[in-house]
Amino acid sequence: MEKTGKRSLTLYFIAALITYFSLHIVLRILVSDSLDYDEAEQALLGQWLLPGYTEQPPLYTWIQYGLFQLLGKSVLAVSLLKNSLLLLTYLFVFLSGRKLLNNDRAAIMAACSLLLVPQIAWESQRDMTHTTLVVCGAAAVLWTVLRLLENRSFFNTVLLGIFWGIGILAKANFFLFLLILFLTLLTFRRGRKLLFSKQFFFSFFIALCLSSLYLYWMYTHQDIVFSATGKFKQAVEMYQVKGVTSFFINTFLFLTPLWFIYLLFFPSGYLGKPAAKKKFSARFMLRYSLFFVLVLLTVVLLFKVSYVKDRWMQPLLFAAPLVFFTRFDVNTITRKQFNRFISVIILAAVAVYCAFSLRVLGAPMTHRYCRLNYPFKELASDIRKDGFTRGLIISNNRFLAGNMHFQFPDSQAVIPGYNFEKLVDSAVFSHAAVIWKINDTSPHVPKQLVSYLQKQFGINSIDYPVTVHEAPYKYSTDDRVRMGVLLFRLQ
């Protein structure tokens, strides 16, 4: 009877997860047919299937490319991928919780706790791509490692290799997660046995095979790969103080309001002791958290990083709920405590829905518009009236390029600096449209585009007329977006 109850609770939880993320897909489609910044980047990159694209690994784009082929260039294809990865992340945290806690109710609370982490519950839903994938990969690897510690079966070994490869192909900070996890394993006898086992090396071989194409691309395109180093803010003076302070402050903010809700509902998690049968789980997750601090501080000091962005810590701190629930005997959690905690989770879920809607629908009241308010459909309609129906789209901004590619799906879009123009079959297209946003009163072509047109196509932009199109932001009647368009024939 007890097992049946646990099974029912687990099924209800999975059904709730599927419902929650399905509603997010519906909401995203209804709110706007425009793309946010990272979504537009995927629309731009997803025109081709390549071994590498930018400084970010290519797996997210590969999957997005496949969904574009299956579902067409649509918001549905974009949102389906994002929400599927988020659903899997919550599920993997739940599965890890079952291994560590041996209590389905506590495992559900640990997974649901991710809704109390704004970077995961809100930012990942709002506009993140590679980070969403790497968190999912890290959560999958943690679960698989916990399985391997119990049973080094062939299936678990292959599973670890696949998830390991996914992480490598997701985002570079996955290697920080691996380092922290491996250091944690080294401190336990069975962890060391796993690390130096033939099964572990076979998993590594699988991961290497899966990522070999990209790793070779990295070797031959180091200029692109290491262009991301400019994202690290480095201070010449007082970098130690600034970097360390930034790390601790942003870690605290990352875990807010999670830590406060835990304090209200489960104060014993801060003061109590874990159950005797679960001391390994407690020690494992505690050492994971200690190595998280040590590794991040080492990175900050070694590379003179003065500012640690909270999103960089997502594939590391997703495990924070698991750390907390291993710190006390979860069998003491009553049904009343569970129900109250889930009530807070439901409120958090509703708050995310409301916030996602209001940032777009309520923008006219504050005159602060987000990218989903851009009226690309209306602007594209005006451009069609100018005579451009398909061809090469050129922009100085990946946000504009990706969105306009969606509006003209039979066209191809490029931006300066990516060399994607080499992939365009010039024999297919006879016309080109140069598109940019006008931020002031001057409709002149931006300097970056002027030099790009001269270098790549041998045309002088001043010889061509510029048309200015404008349309009100979505859900607004007053504030408008102005866009400059220059059309020319391809030679």
SETIVO-422651 format. One record per residue (C-alpha): x, y, z; residue number from 0. Coordinates in steps of 0.02 Angstrom, whole numbers, plus 50000, padded with zeros to 5 digits. Example, Ala and Ser with C-alpha at 12.3 -4.5 7.8 and 13.67 -1.06 7.14 Angstrom:
2
{east:50615	north:49775	up:50390	i:0} $
{east:50684	north:49947	up:50357	i:1} $
***
This chain:
491
{east:50000	north:50000	up:50000	i:0} $
{east:50142	north:50119	up:50045	i:1} $
{east:50231	north:50083	up:49880	i:2} $
{east:50070	north:50118	up:49785	i:3} $
{east:50055	north:50285	up:49875	i:4} $
{east:50234	north:50331	up:49829	i:5} $
{east:50204	north:50282	up:49648	i:6} $
{east:50046	north:50388	up:49640	i:7} $
{east:50136	north:50538	up:49716	i:8} $
{east:50276	north:50521	up:49588	i:9} $
{east:50153	north:50509	up:49444	i:10} $
{east:50060	north:50663	up:49506	i:11} $
{east:50225	north:50757	up:49515	i:12} $
{east:50277	north:50708	up:49338	i:13} $
{east:50104	north:50752	up:49272	i:14} $
{east:50115	north:50922	up:49360	i:15} $
{east:50286	north:50954	up:49281	i:16} $
{east:50223	north:50912	up:49107	i:17} $
{east:50070	north:51024	up:49133	i:18} $
{east:50173	north:51169	up:49199	i:19} $
{east:50296	north:51173	up:49055	i:20} $
{east:50162	north:51137	up:48925	i:21} $
{east:50068	north:51290	up:48986	i:22} $
{east:50229	north:51390	up:48968	i:23} $
{east:50240	north:51337	up:48786	i:24} $
{east:50060	north:51391	up:48756	i:25} $
{east:50089	north:51556	up:48847	i:26} $
{east:50247	north:51592	up:48747	i:27} $
{east:50156	north:51563	up:48582	i:28} $
{east:50007	north:51671	up:48631	i:29} $
{east:50106	north:51817	up:48703	i:30} $
{east:50215	north:51855	up:48553	i:31} $
{east:50272	north:51790	up:48384	i:32} $
{east:50435	north:51885	up:48401	i:33} $
{east:50595	north:51809	up:48469	i:34} $
{east:50700	north:51864	up:48617	i:35} $
{east:50888	north:51890	up:48598	i:36} $
{east:50951	north:51713	up:48627	i:37} $
{east:50803	north:51640	up:48534	i:38} $
{east:50843	north:51751	up:48384	i:39} $
{east:51024	north:51695	up:48390	i:40} $
{east:50964	north:51515	up:48373	i:41} $
{east:50854	north:51565	up:48226	i:42} $
{east:51009	north:51641	up:48146	i:43} $
{east:51128	north:51498	up:48184	i:44} $
{east:50998	north:51362	up:48153	i:45} $
{east:50997	north:51399	up:47967	i:46} $
{east:51140	north:51277	up:47946	i:47} $
{east:51205	north:51116	up:48025	i:48} $
{east:51388	north:51150	up:48066	i:49} $
{east:51520	north:51073	up:48182	i:50} $
{east:51535	north:51241	up:48270	i:51} $
{east:51460	north:51415	up:48263	i:52} $
{east:51518	north:51538	up:48394	i:53} $
{east:51615	north:51535	up:48558	i:54} $
{east:51474	north:51426	up:48627	i:55} $
{east:51468	north:51238	up:48594	i:56} $
{east:51345	north:51186	up:48457	i:57} $
{east:51229	north:51054	up:48532	i:58} $
{east:51085	north:51172	up:48572	i:59} $
{east:51089	north:51236	up:48393	i:60} $
{east:51097	north:51059	up:48324	i:61} $
{east:50940	north:51011	up:48419	i:62} $
{east:50855	north:51174	up:48372	i:63} $
{east:50900	north:51144	up:48190	i:64} $
{east:50815	north:50974	up:48198	i:65} $
{east:50658	north:51049	up:48274	i:66} $
{east:50656	north:51184	up:48140	i:67} $
{east:50660	north:51047	up:48008	i:68} $
{east:50520	north:50953	up:48097	i:69} $
{east:50406	north:51095	up:48153	i:70} $
{east:50460	north:51238	up:48040	i:71} $
{east:50533	north:51406	up:48090	i:72} $
{east:50414	north:51444	up:48231	i:73} $
{east:50400	north:51501	up:48411	i:74} $
{east:50333	north:51328	up:48449	i:75} $
{east:50499	north:51249	up:48396	i:76} $
{east:50596	north:51373	up:48502	i:77} $
{east:50488	north:51358	up:48658	i:78} $
{east:50470	north:51169	up:48646	i:79} $
{east:50658	north:51144	up:48659	i:80} $
{east:50679	north:51265	up:48803	i:81} $
{east:50538	north:51194	up:48907	i:82} $
{east:50583	north:51013	up:48871	i:83} $
{east:50758	north:51043	up:48940	i:84} $
{east:50688	north:51130	up:49094	i:85} $
{east:50567	north:50987	up:49124	i:86} $
{east:50709	north:50861	up:49111	i:87} $
{east:50814	north:50964	up:49232	i:88} $
{east:50679	north:50959	up:49365	i:89} $
{east:50656	north:50773	up:49333	i:90} $
{east:50842	north:50735	up:49351	i:91} $
{east:50851	north:50832	up:49514	i:92} $
{east:50702	north:50731	up:49575	i:93} $
{east:50788	north:50568	up:49525	i:94} $
{east:50949	north:50621	up:49613	i:95} $
{east:50845	north:50664	up:49765	i:96} $
{east:50771	north:50490	up:49768	i:97} $
{east:50947	north:50416	up:49767	i:98} $
{east:51013	north:50530	up:49902	i:99} $
{east:50861	north:50541	up:50015	i:100} $
{east:50765	north:50381	up:49985	i:101} $
{east:50607	north:50483	up:50011	i:102} $
{east:50496	north:50529	up:49864	i:103} $
{east:50411	north:50671	up:49956	i:104} $
{east:50578	north:50753	up:49997	i:105} $
{east:50642	north:50721	up:49821	i:106} $
{east:50489	north:50810	up:49750	i:107} $
{east:50519	north:50959	up:49866	i:108} $
{east:50702	north:50967	up:49812	i:109} $
{east:50654	north:50969	up:49628	i:110} $
{east:50513	north:51095	up:49654	i:111} $
{east:50635	north:51206	up:49750	i:112} $
{east:50710	north:51256	up:49583	i:113} $
{east:50556	north:51366	up:49562	i:114} $
{east:50622	north:51468	up:49708	i:115} $
{east:50786	north:51503	up:49617	i:116} $
{east:50752	north:51654	up:49503	i:117} $
{east:50896	north:51615	up:49386	i:118} $
{east:50818	north:51447	up:49346	i:119} $
{east:50632	north:51480	up:49367	i:120} $
{east:50630	north:51651	up:49283	i:121} $
{east:50789	north:51691	up:49185	i:122} $
{east:50799	north:51520	up:49103	i:123} $
{east:50618	north:51537	up:49050	i:124} $
{east:50638	north:51717	up:48994	i:125} $
{east:50785	north:51701	up:48875	i:126} $
{east:50923	north:51571	up:48896	i:127} $
{east:50981	north:51434	up:48780	i:128} $
{east:51153	north:51356	up:48810	i:129} $
{east:51139	north:51382	up:48998	i:130} $
{east:50974	north:51288	up:49001	i:131} $
{east:51055	north:51141	up:48911	i:132} $
{east:51211	north:51135	up:49020	i:133} $
{east:51109	north:51135	up:49181	i:134} $
{east:51008	north:50990	up:49113	i:135} $
{east:51168	north:50899	up:49066	i:136} $
{east:51246	north:50928	up:49237	i:137} $
{east:51089	north:50867	up:49327	i:138} $
{east:51088	north:50711	up:49218	i:139} $
{east:51272	north:50675	up:49253	i:140} $
{east:51247	north:50693	up:49442	i:141} $
{east:51103	north:50569	up:49438	i:142} $
{east:51201	north:50446	up:49332	i:143} $
{east:51355	north:50456	up:49444	i:144} $
{east:51245	north:50418	up:49595	i:145} $
{east:51179	north:50266	up:49500	i:146} $
{east:51355	north:50209	up:49457	i:147} $
{east:51409	north:50221	up:49639	i:148} $
{east:51280	north:50086	up:49673	i:149} $
{east:51288	north:49985	up:49513	i:150} $
{east:51424	north:49997	up:49380	i:151} $
{east:51317	north:49916	up:49248	i:152} $
{east:51346	north:49932	up:49061	i:153} $
{east:51185	north:50033	up:49044	i:154} $
{east:51237	north:50160	up:49178	i:155} $
{east:51410	north:50171	up:49101	i:156} $
{east:51342	north:50212	up:48928	i:157} $
{east:51216	north:50333	up:49004	i:158} $
{east:51355	north:50429	up:49092	i:159} $
{east:51455	north:50440	up:48931	i:160} $
{east:51306	north:50510	up:48837	i:161} $
{east:51263	north:50639	up:48969	i:162} $
{east:51447	north:50683	up:48988	i:163} $
{east:51457	north:50715	up:48801	i:164} $
{east:51299	north:50820	up:48808	i:165} $
{east:51375	north:50929	up:48943	i:166} $
{east:51536	north:50956	up:48843	i:167} $
{east:51433	north:51006	up:48691	i:168} $
{east:51320	north:51121	up:48794	i:169} $
{east:51429	north:51255	up:48876	i:170} $
{east:51608	north:51278	up:48935	i:171} $
{east:51566	north:51297	up:49120	i:172} $
{east:51513	north:51114	up:49120	i:173} $
{east:51698	north:51077	up:49150	i:174} $
{east:51688	north:51171	up:49315	i:175} $
{east:51545	north:51058	up:49367	i:176} $
{east:51645	north:50904	up:49317	i:177} $
{east:51796	north:50964	up:49416	i:178} $
{east:51691	north:50992	up:49573	i:179} $
{east:51605	north:50824	up:49553	i:180} $
{east:51767	north:50728	up:49524	i:181} $
{east:51852	north:50811	up:49672	i:182} $
{east:51703	north:50760	up:49778	i:183} $
{east:51716	north:50580	up:49718	i:184} $
{east:51902	north:50576	up:49757	i:185} $
{east:51865	north:50602	up:49942	i:186} $
{east:51768	north:50437	up:49955	i:187} $
{east:51832	north:50260	up:49935	i:188} $
{east:51692	north:50207	up:49819	i:189} $
{east:51710	north:50370	up:49727	i:190} $
{east:51893	north:50334	up:49693	i:191} $
{east:51850	north:50157	up:49638	i:192} $
{east:51728	north:50231	up:49514	i:193} $
{east:51847	north:50363	up:49448	i:194} $
{east:51984	north:50236	up:49413	i:195} $
{east:51871	north:50097	up:49349	i:196} $
{east:51864	north:50033	up:49171	i:197} $
{east:51680	north:50082	up:49166	i:198} $
{east:51725	north:50263	up:49200	i:199} $
{east:51857	north:50266	up:49063	i:200} $
{east:51733	north:50187	up:48944	i:201} $
{east:51611	north:50328	up:48986	i:202} $
{east:51749	north:50452	up:48950	i:203} $
{east:51780	north:50367	up:48782	i:204} $
{east:51596	north:50381	up:48736	i:205} $
{east:51593	north:50566	up:48784	i:206} $
{east:51751	north:50595	up:48682	i:207} $
{east:51676	north:50511	up:48530	i:208} $
{east:51516	north:50613	up:48544	i:209} $
{east:51609	north:50778	up:48558	i:210} $
{east:51757	north:50739	up:48443	i:211} $
{east:51690	north:50835	up:48293	i:212} $
{east:51666	north:50992	up:48397	i:213} $
{east:51833	north:50971	up:48487	i:214} $
{east:51921	north:50965	up:48318	i:215} $
{east:51824	north:51119	up:48265	i:216} $
{east:51881	north:51205	up:48425	i:217} $
{east:52062	north:51165	up:48384	i:218} $
{east:52046	north:51237	up:48209	i:219} $
{east:51946	north:51391	up:48262	i:220} $
{east:52032	north:51448	up:48421	i:221} $
{east:52007	north:51631	up:48377	i:222} $
{east:51818	north:51607	up:48388	i:223} $
{east:51822	north:51494	up:48541	i:224} $
{east:51929	north:51609	up:48646	i:225} $
{east:51836	north:51766	up:48594	i:226} $
{east:51724	north:51732	up:48746	i:227} $
{east:51864	north:51779	up:48865	i:228} $
{east:51812	north:51960	up:48842	i:229} $
{east:51656	north:51922	up:48945	i:230} $
{east:51761	north:51906	up:49103	i:231} $
{east:51779	north:52071	up:49191	i:232} $
{east:51958	north:52082	up:49249	i:233} $
{east:52023	north:52211	up:49372	i:234} $
{east:52204	north:52262	up:49381	i:235} $
{east:52188	north:52334	up:49555	i:236} $
{east:52101	north:52250	up:49701	i:237} $
{east:52040	north:52108	up:49591	i:238} $
{east:52054	north:51988	up:49738	i:239} $
{east:51932	north:52088	up:49844	i:240} $
{east:51814	north:52129	up:49700	i:241} $
{east:51810	north:51953	up:49632	i:242} $
{east:51788	north:51865	up:49799	i:243} $
{east:51657	north:51989	up:49856	i:244} $
{east:51563	north:51970	up:49692	i:245} $
{east:51567	north:51781	up:49709	i:246} $
{east:51493	north:51776	up:49884	i:247} $
{east:51364	north:51913	up:49851	i:248} $
{east:51302	north:51835	up:49689	i:249} $
{east:51298	north:51661	up:49766	i:250} $
{east:51189	north:51731	up:49905	i:251} $
{east:51076	north:51821	up:49781	i:252} $
{east:51067	north:51666	up:49672	i:253} $
{east:50999	north:51566	up:49819	i:254} $
{east:50876	north:51701	up:49870	i:255} $
{east:50732	north:51676	up:49912	i:256} $
{east:50767	north:51489	up:49921	i:257} $
{east:50868	north:51497	up:50083	i:258} $
{east:50736	north:51606	up:50167	i:259} $
{east:50592	north:51489	up:50123	i:260} $
{east:50694	north:51343	up:50189	i:261} $
{east:50725	north:51437	up:50350	i:262} $
{east:50539	north:51465	up:50373	i:263} $
{east:50484	north:51287	up:50336	i:264} $
{east:50632	north:51177	up:50384	i:265} $
{east:50745	north:51266	up:50511	i:266} $
{east:50812	north:51095	up:50562	i:267} $
{east:50901	north:51091	up:50394	i:268} $
{east:51017	north:51225	up:50463	i:269} $
{east:51034	north:51152	up:50637	i:270} $
{east:50989	north:50968	up:50632	i:271} $
{east:51086	north:50811	up:50589	i:272} $
{east:51056	north:50692	up:50444	i:273} $
{east:50982	north:50521	up:50473	i:274} $
{east:51111	north:50388	up:50515	i:275} $
{east:51069	north:50289	up:50358	i:276} $
{east:51098	north:50442	up:50250	i:277} $
{east:51265	north:50503	up:50316	i:278} $
{east:51352	north:50463	up:50151	i:279} $
{east:51227	north:50569	up:50055	i:280} $
{east:51252	north:50713	up:50178	i:281} $
{east:51441	north:50702	up:50169	i:282} $
{east:51438	north:50688	up:49979	i:283} $
{east:51332	north:50843	up:49951	i:284} $
{east:51419	north:50942	up:50086	i:285} $
{east:51588	north:50908	up:50008	i:286} $
{east:51515	north:50953	up:49839	i:287} $
{east:51465	north:51123	up:49908	i:288} $
{east:51636	north:51148	up:49989	i:289} $
{east:51726	north:51109	up:49827	i:290} $
{east:51608	north:51227	up:49738	i:291} $
{east:51672	north:51369	up:49848	i:292} $
{east:51856	north:51318	up:49833	i:293} $
{east:51852	north:51293	up:49643	i:294} $
{east:51760	north:51455	up:49608	i:295} $
{east:51873	north:51556	up:49721	i:296} $
{east:52025	north:51479	up:49635	i:297} $
{east:51956	north:51526	up:49464	i:298} $
{east:51920	north:51703	up:49524	i:299} $
{east:52095	north:51728	up:49592	i:300} $
{east:52187	north:51634	up:49455	i:301} $
{east:52105	north:51725	up:49310	i:302} $
{east:52086	north:51891	up:49402	i:303} $
{east:51897	north:51892	up:49380	i:304} $
{east:51820	north:52046	up:49459	i:305} $
{east:51637	north:52004	up:49429	i:306} $
{east:51553	north:51833	up:49439	i:307} $
{east:51389	north:51826	up:49344	i:308} $
{east:51251	north:51728	up:49429	i:309} $
{east:51206	north:51632	up:49271	i:310} $
{east:51381	north:51558	up:49265	i:311} $
{east:51338	north:51466	up:49426	i:312} $
{east:51179	north:51383	up:49365	i:313} $
{east:51260	north:51215	up:49318	i:314} $
{east:51344	north:51214	up:49490	i:315} $
{east:51210	north:51276	up:49609	i:316} $
{east:51062	north:51181	up:49537	i:317} $
{east:51110	north:51051	up:49668	i:318} $
{east:51084	north:51171	up:49814	i:319} $
{east:50913	north:51095	up:49861	i:320} $
{east:50993	north:50923	up:49867	i:321} $
{east:51129	north:50989	up:49981	i:322} $
{east:50998	north:51061	up:50099	i:323} $
{east:50884	north:50910	up:50110	i:324} $
{east:51029	north:50794	up:50149	i:325} $
{east:51071	north:50900	up:50302	i:326} $
{east:50927	north:50832	up:50410	i:327} $
{east:50814	north:50682	up:50427	i:328} $
{east:50684	north:50710	up:50291	i:329} $
{east:50575	north:50571	up:50363	i:330} $
{east:50525	north:50696	up:50498	i:331} $
{east:50439	north:50807	up:50369	i:332} $
{east:50253	north:50796	up:50399	i:333} $
{east:50116	north:50793	up:50268	i:334} $
{east:50061	north:50965	up:50329	i:335} $
{east:50235	north:51037	up:50302	i:336} $
{east:50241	north:50957	up:50130	i:337} $
{east:50072	north:51030	up:50080	i:338} $
{east:50118	north:51204	up:50142	i:339} $
{east:50283	north:51199	up:50049	i:340} $
{east:50199	north:51144	up:49888	i:341} $
{east:50075	north:51288	up:49910	i:342} $
{east:50222	north:51409	up:49907	i:343} $
{east:50289	north:51321	up:49753	i:344} $
{east:50121	north:51342	up:49665	i:345} $
{east:50122	north:51528	up:49708	i:346} $
{east:50298	north:51541	up:49636	i:347} $
{east:50242	north:51454	up:49476	i:348} $
{east:50093	north:51571	up:49457	i:349} $
{east:50208	north:51721	up:49489	i:350} $
{east:50322	north:51666	up:49346	i:351} $
{east:50171	north:51653	up:49229	i:352} $
{east:50110	north:51825	up:49280	i:353} $
{east:50281	north:51905	up:49265	i:354} $
{east:50310	north:51829	up:49094	i:355} $
{east:50143	north:51896	up:49032	i:356} $
{east:50152	north:52068	up:49113	i:357} $
{east:50327	north:52108	up:49047	i:358} $
{east:50252	north:52103	up:48872	i:359} $
{east:50068	north:52146	up:48894	i:360} $
{east:50099	north:52279	up:49026	i:361} $
{east:50246	north:52364	up:48938	i:362} $
{east:50140	north:52508	up:48867	i:363} $
{east:50096	north:52563	up:49044	i:364} $
{east:50279	north:52589	up:49090	i:365} $
{east:50344	north:52625	up:48914	i:366} $
{east:50481	north:52498	up:48949	i:367} $
{east:50471	north:52372	up:48808	i:368} $
{east:50557	north:52205	up:48797	i:369} $
{east:50612	north:52118	up:48638	i:370} $
{east:50451	north:52019	up:48629	i:371} $
{east:50361	north:52185	up:48600	i:372} $
{east:50450	north:52214	up:48434	i:373} $
{east:50324	north:52217	up:48290	i:374} $
{east:50424	north:52112	up:48166	i:375} $
{east:50271	north:52043	up:48078	i:376} $
{east:50208	north:52218	up:48037	i:377} $
{east:50380	north:52280	up:47983	i:378} $
{east:50405	north:52127	up:47874	i:379} $
{east:50239	north:52162	up:47790	i:380} $
{east:50298	north:52337	up:47744	i:381} $
{east:50461	north:52269	up:47676	i:382} $
{east:50364	north:52148	up:47565	i:383} $
{east:50271	north:52297	up:47493	i:384} $
{east:50441	north:52368	up:47444	i:385} $
{east:50467	north:52214	up:47335	i:386} $
{east:50574	north:52102	up:47446	i:387} $
{east:50494	north:51931	up:47468	i:388} $
{east:50645	north:51818	up:47482	i:389} $
{east:50833	north:51835	up:47469	i:390} $
{east:50981	north:51877	up:47578	i:391} $
{east:50946	north:51973	up:47740	i:392} $
{east:51092	north:52074	up:47809	i:393} $
{east:51090	north:52157	up:47979	i:394} $
{east:51213	north:52222	up:48107	i:395} $
{east:51119	north:52137	up:48248	i:396} $
{east:51084	north:51951	up:48276	i:397} $
{east:50920	north:51995	up:48361	i:398} $
{east:50856	north:52082	up:48204	i:399} $
{east:50933	north:51954	up:48086	i:400} $
{east:50857	north:51804	up:48175	i:401} $
{east:50685	north:51882	up:48187	i:402} $
{east:50682	north:51938	up:48006	i:403} $
{east:50737	north:51765	up:47952	i:404} $
{east:50582	north:51698	up:48041	i:405} $
{east:50474	north:51824	up:47947	i:406} $
{east:50555	north:51774	up:47782	i:407} $
{east:50587	north:51587	up:47809	i:408} $
{east:50635	north:51557	up:47626	i:409} $
{east:50776	north:51683	up:47646	i:410} $
{east:50944	north:51672	up:47732	i:411} $
{east:51012	north:51799	up:47857	i:412} $
{east:51192	north:51850	up:47895	i:413} $
{east:51279	north:51975	up:48009	i:414} $
{east:51456	north:52045	up:48001	i:415} $
{east:51592	north:51949	up:48091	i:416} $
{east:51527	north:51770	up:48076	i:417} $
{east:51578	north:51729	up:47896	i:418} $
{east:51408	north:51650	up:47865	i:419} $
{east:51401	north:51735	up:47696	i:420} $
{east:51516	north:51595	up:47636	i:421} $
{east:51372	north:51473	up:47666	i:422} $
{east:51248	north:51571	up:47561	i:423} $
{east:51219	north:51507	up:47386	i:424} $
{east:51219	north:51670	up:47289	i:425} $
{east:51144	north:51582	up:47137	i:426} $
{east:50983	north:51550	up:47233	i:427} $
{east:50948	north:51731	up:47284	i:428} $
{east:50939	north:51882	up:47171	i:429} $
{east:50897	north:52016	up:47301	i:430} $
{east:50965	north:52072	up:47469	i:431} $
{east:50888	north:52175	up:47608	i:432} $
{east:50997	north:52270	up:47731	i:433} $
{east:50902	north:52301	up:47893	i:434} $
{east:50946	north:52400	up:48050	i:435} $
{east:50858	north:52486	up:48192	i:436} $
{east:50854	north:52675	up:48192	i:437} $
{east:50887	north:52739	up:48367	i:438} $
{east:50893	north:52924	up:48326	i:439} $
{east:50832	north:53042	up:48192	i:440} $
{east:50965	north:52988	up:48066	i:441} $
{east:50914	north:52848	up:47946	i:442} $
{east:51090	north:52826	up:47879	i:443} $
{east:51164	north:52653	up:47863	i:444} $
{east:51272	north:52609	up:48017	i:445} $
{east:51459	north:52617	up:47988	i:446} $
{east:51481	north:52432	up:48022	i:447} $
{east:51360	north:52389	up:47883	i:448} $
{east:51435	north:52517	up:47764	i:449} $
{east:51607	north:52436	up:47774	i:450} $
{east:51533	north:52261	up:47770	i:451} $
{east:51433	north:52296	up:47610	i:452} $
{east:51586	north:52371	up:47528	i:453} $
{east:51700	north:52226	up:47576	i:454} $
{east:51584	north:52080	up:47544	i:455} $
{east:51475	north:52142	up:47400	i:456} $
{east:51574	north:52286	up:47326	i:457} $
{east:51433	north:52411	up:47341	i:458} $
{east:51432	north:52587	up:47409	i:459} $
{east:51280	north:52610	up:47520	i:460} $
{east:51262	north:52795	up:47476	i:461} $
{east:51216	north:52743	up:47299	i:462} $
{east:51056	north:52659	up:47360	i:463} $
{east:50899	north:52736	up:47434	i:464} $
{east:50855	north:52702	up:47615	i:465} $
{east:50674	north:52670	up:47662	i:466} $
{east:50616	north:52700	up:47840	i:467} $
{east:50479	north:52589	up:47908	i:468} $
{east:50397	north:52607	up:48077	i:469} $
{east:50263	north:52517	up:48175	i:470} $
{east:50197	north:52525	up:48353	i:471} $
{east:50265	north:52404	up:48481	i:472} $
{east:50154	north:52254	up:48513	i:473} $
{east:50010	north:52300	up:48630	i:474} $
{east:50050	north:52486	up:48609	i:475} $
{east:49971	north:52622	up:48504	i:476} $
{east:50092	north:52763	up:48544	i:477} $
{east:50273	north:52705	up:48556	i:478} $
{east:50347	north:52648	up:48391	i:479} $
{east:50496	north:52555	up:48319	i:480} $
{east:50588	north:52631	up:48171	i:481} $
{east:50689	north:52524	up:48053	i:482} $
{east:50798	north:52569	up:47905	i:483} $
{east:50797	north:52459	up:47750	i:484} $
{east:50912	north:52462	up:47599	i:485} $
{east:50875	north:52346	up:47452	i:486} $
{east:50998	north:52297	up:47315	i:487} $
{east:51019	north:52162	up:47184	i:488} $
{east:51150	north:52029	up:47210	i:489} $
{east:51277	north:52014	up:47070	i:490} $
***
